[in-house]
Amino acid sequence: MTDAFICDAVRTPFGRYGGALSSVRTDDLGAIPIQALIARNPQVDWTAVSDVIYGCANQAGEDNRNVARMSALLAGLPIEVSGVTVNRLCGSGLDAIGTGARAIKAGEAGLLIAGGVESMSRAPFVMPKAESAFSRANAVYDTTIGWRFVNKLMKEKYGVDSMPETAENVAVDYKIEREAQDLMSLNSQLRAVAAQKAGHLAREIVPVHIPQKKGNAIVVDTDEHPRETSLETLAKLKGVVRPDGTVTAGNASGVNDGACAVLLAGAAELAQYGLTPKARVVAMATAGVAPRVMGIGPAPATLKVLALAGLSLAQMDVIELNEAFAAQGLAVLRLLGLKDDDARVNAWGGAIALGHPLGASGARLATTAINRLHATGGRYALCTMCIGVGQGIALVLERV
């Protein structure tokens, strides 16, 4: 079995909901990092790419009809290059990378592009069809995030808690203090701002040029979500689930727009195309948990992937834990026996600061993890995320 390597990784800036990237169609947004990979690796024969695997959680609007294939074509890849869109909700982008790596390891592919895209700003409303002739009943669902077209049996057996409700469940069940949640959120923001100022995030970002009817195009080259704040400001925010709750807008991830893509290659393709590997994909694993506490999913997924890799948590030099909510992030750290302020975790900021465009976030974790490994000289990185409807996903990378 051959190894699978990540040779290049790039992303767009992450925009706020209704913000700088909200005018960009999802399929166009997904094309941007693929175009960057093509430009950055001119020696590659792009007709040799076996597939483009993109994660996307929504797929109800401009991301319908296989956004991976549409983004690949819009990016200028040859029409012979196929594309597939995968949906593991928040874990979609990370799953795309792991799935691509598995194909290379199995000998069924040599070159692959993997990643993900999400425009939560442009997620449409949807309506069900009438259930009877001449029906005057109807419903409208917002597809930005969360449940729609609820199955009554699913609701009865497992509940259909919203994402903030699941975080509140985790905070109660695992006794996660409000003060600890706000402190994690503050650290996420401060680290992201520091990483921006140090130029760490700029190295993984390709600018987005937005044409205007008059004048020059608007250039978006910086993550829009991070903001400097304080514990006092965070402490004043009210709970979003209930007034006395601990989950607030300040200690939750954003609703965002963005795309990310990585170039995967086998050992033979590294030599054939003169590619320099940045990291080896060691292993990926997923795990299921109760949907009402979906945020704890990274804990069992991490244990599974470490067992597959034959590695320990102590060997991880870099940990990118997606901060869907501070409550679940802290619960995961404590379940894994890690300190709340473990220096390996999200050193350049997490999703609370950078944002969480669902289908793209996992690929962003991998991109940042690789860059952190090279910046620090570390060997192994763990990327892990919680997933709606009760799952977790984890991926281990090794610096090359």
Secondary structure by P-SEA (a helix, b strand, c coil): cbbbbbcbbbbccccccccccccccaaaaaaaaaaaaaaaccccccccccbbbbbbccccccccccaaaaaaaaacccccbbbbbbccccaaaaaaaaaaaaaaaaccccccccccccccccbbbbbbcccccccccccccccccccccccaaaaaccccccaaaaaaaaaaaacccaaaaaaaaaaaaaaaaaaaaaccccccbbbbbbbccccccccccccccbbbbcaaaaaacccccccccccccccccccccbbbbbbbbcaaaaaaccccccccccccbbbbcccccccaaaaaaaaaaaaaaccccccccbbbcccccaaaaaaaaaaacccccccccccccccccccccccaaaaaaaaaaaaaaaaccccbbbbbbcccccbbbbbbbbcc
